[in-house]
Amino acid sequence: MIYPSVGQYTEAIKLAEQSPEDYFATMTTLRPVLGADGNPVMSSGNFAVVFKMQDQNDGKIYALKCFTRDQEGRNESYRLIADELE
């Protein structure tokens, strides 16, 4: 599977800031938190980029994780985490 690059995700997040209803079908109240430079606050690593997002209704902060490449065992790891949280 080919994933978007960090730059492509960043551009999509910027576009979503301008028109969230077109980009976030179920998360229309989320907006990216912008840094002093006007760019989304983010952190990237080996397998993903994480954007800092804020809900415009209640002010809660969320992390939007976007994967940039495959990772063996990812599905199982997230299933185990979800099971434990449940």
C-alpha positions as a Python dict, from the first residue, in 0.01 Angstrom:
ca = {
    (1, 'M'): (0, 0, 0),
    (2, 'I'): (125, 348, -84),
    (3, 'Y'): (65, 610, 186),
    (4, 'P'): (69, 989, 153),
    (5, 'S'): (386, 1169, 259),
    (6, 'V'): (409, 1395, 563),
    (7, 'G'): (394, 1693, 326),
    (8, 'Q'): (81, 1564, 156),
    (9, 'Y'): (-90, 1507, 491),
    (10, 'T'): (11, 1858, 602),
    (11, 'E'): (-137, 2012, 288),
    (12, 'A'): (-460, 1815, 339),
    (13, 'I'): (-484, 1936, 701),
    (14, 'K'): (-434, 2296, 583),
    (15, 'L'): (-713, 2254, 325),
    (16, 'A'): (-936, 2095, 589),
    (17, 'E'): (-892, 2405, 805),
    (18, 'Q'): (-1052, 2610, 527),
    (19, 'S'): (-1335, 2363, 454),
    (20, 'P'): (-1367, 2100, 731),
    (21, 'E'): (-1703, 1968, 614),
    (22, 'D'): (-1538, 1858, 289),
    (23, 'Y'): (-1253, 1675, 463),
    (24, 'F'): (-1385, 1547, 794),
    (25, 'A'): (-1720, 1379, 736),
    (26, 'T'): (-1757, 1271, 1099),
    (27, 'M'): (-1521, 1513, 1273),
    (28, 'T'): (-1644, 1845, 1137),
    (29, 'T'): (-1575, 2032, 1462),
    (30, 'L'): (-1203, 1944, 1469),
    (31, 'R'): (-955, 2211, 1363),
    (32, 'P'): (-579, 2190, 1350),
    (33, 'V'): (-387, 2376, 1617),
    (34, 'L'): (-158, 2617, 1434),
    (35, 'G'): (190, 2717, 1542),
    (36, 'A'): (339, 3066, 1536),
    (37, 'D'): (438, 3007, 1172),
    (38, 'G'): (75, 2937, 1075),
    (39, 'N'): (140, 2570, 1005),
    (40, 'P'): (-33, 2281, 1183),
    (41, 'V'): (139, 2165, 1502),
    (42, 'M'): (265, 1815, 1427),
    (43, 'S'): (521, 1553, 1512),
    (44, 'S'): (644, 1282, 1280),
    (45, 'G'): (829, 958, 1332),
    (46, 'N'): (912, 640, 1150),
    (47, 'F'): (559, 522, 1067),
    (48, 'A'): (327, 819, 1114),
    (49, 'V'): (270, 1190, 1154),
    (50, 'V'): (51, 1317, 1439),
    (51, 'F'): (-137, 1646, 1417),
    (52, 'K'): (-261, 1839, 1720),
    (53, 'M'): (-633, 1904, 1674),
    (54, 'Q'): (-889, 2091, 1883),
    (55, 'D'): (-1264, 2037, 1902),
    (56, 'Q'): (-1433, 2372, 1843),
    (57, 'N'): (-1735, 2272, 2054),
    (58, 'D'): (-1571, 2179, 2383),
    (59, 'G'): (-1206, 2282, 2340),
    (60, 'K'): (-1072, 1929, 2393),
    (61, 'I'): (-739, 1851, 2233),
    (62, 'Y'): (-699, 1540, 2016),
    (63, 'A'): (-418, 1371, 1828),
    (64, 'L'): (-488, 1282, 1466),
    (65, 'K'): (-248, 1005, 1367),
    (66, 'C'): (-183, 956, 995),
    (67, 'F'): (29, 663, 885),
    (68, 'T'): (306, 710, 631),
    (69, 'R'): (405, 347, 575),
    (70, 'D'): (313, -12, 658),
    (71, 'Q'): (405, -157, 993),
    (72, 'E'): (394, -529, 1060),
    (73, 'G'): (150, -619, 1337),
    (74, 'R'): (-17, -276, 1352),
    (75, 'N'): (-373, -408, 1328),
    (76, 'E'): (-319, -660, 1605),
    (77, 'S'): (-153, -403, 1830),
    (78, 'Y'): (-439, -158, 1795),
    (79, 'R'): (-695, -435, 1846),
    (80, 'L'): (-526, -534, 2173),
    (81, 'I'): (-517, -172, 2290),
    (82, 'A'): (-887, -126, 2206),
    (83, 'D'): (-976, -448, 2387),
    (84, 'E'): (-787, -335, 2696),
    (85, 'L'): (-947, 10, 2696),
    (86, 'E'): (-1292, -143, 2659),
}
